[in-house]
Amino acid sequence: MPEPYWPKFWKKNAFTLVDAGKQNFLVKVSCRYCKRARLFETADLVETFGDMEVDHLAEKLRRCNGCKKTHTLQVGVLLRTESEAATLIRRRLVKRRPVWRDER
Ligand SMILES: [Zn+2]
């Protein structure tokens, strides 16, 4: 399996979900244990977690939906135009849970 493509500027700046979306990247989340891989639209992830560094996404996702193990997920980005992007299953956000906040 080819490694996810990491932009060259990765180490220099925080690379966030919004940045990735602007540059036509999809987020690939794969499990080291069961090898399950899914592609996410950056917009769906922003909707769920807010804009954050792609690097920190694995901590948010936590558990693999396939084997249910924790700490096995690795997150990378893939250009929408790469051939691998066409072969992977996409996981789309179907419904957003409302988040409520008390204010005075
Ligand atoms: Zn797994």
Residues whose N, C-alpha, C, O or C-beta is under 5 A from the ligand:
A	BS01	ZN	C31 Y33 C34 K35 C64 G66 C67 K68
